């Protein structure tokens, strides 16, 4: 991780608070944007997220054999382009979205899971206070619950209430301190802009978007191969990962000031799907491709000096 993120210290990209949620702006008061403190925090955060992914993959037996590749590829993919190499609101939101995803894995075929269902909504609500478009994943959760179990209107309300609770508590605090206007301007007004997304115009940004789209298309074309000879629970988890990739782009329609770091949300499911592809390859090809990816990540961070 130090190797693939070294440029965040030697040649940091200048991040922006535009479109950041209320909690993100609070964090930037503690770890100033583009400071060494924030870059170290980003590195530690990705390391923790990678560990959580590995523990989840082990707990739910997502792969045929125990391995640490899911976390490894998350660390790689979350450093894929220079725009990912700062303590962005998306990176902070990913922590809570990852926990919500794991809670959704946990609910599989449970007869009673009210607390887990509430937690899913609660963590999505928390994530949206860092990055507002995380709320779009409420659609993903409703689809996910229908995949994982037969659910009712009562459980839909549990999820929605879970999302609302963090906002209710914050609104209570700001109402008590007579500062509701601050909450509205910092979280809602600066975070939500409907249907104002536009494609990047410069070649560099367009190349980065196309790179991620090609990776996602590879996963889609391998859908049938990945689900072969898997037990029902793992097959359902795979379906959830694909639905995440399909639903999350809707966040572009509501998020204000969309930057390329938005793509970081897609790296959570991509890291697991990429692991499946690597496990299906011959060892020598997998080793070679891994070296190529690491080399690409490092070179891409300094390519502007090579051209």
PyMOL commands that set and color helices and strands:
alter all, ss='L'
color gray80, all
select helices_A, chain A and resi 7-10+22-30+36-59+69-77+82-84+89-106+114-128+132-148+153-176+180-189+203-221+223-226+232-253+260-279+283-306
alter helices_A, ss='H'
color red, helices_A
deselect
rebuild
show_as cartoon
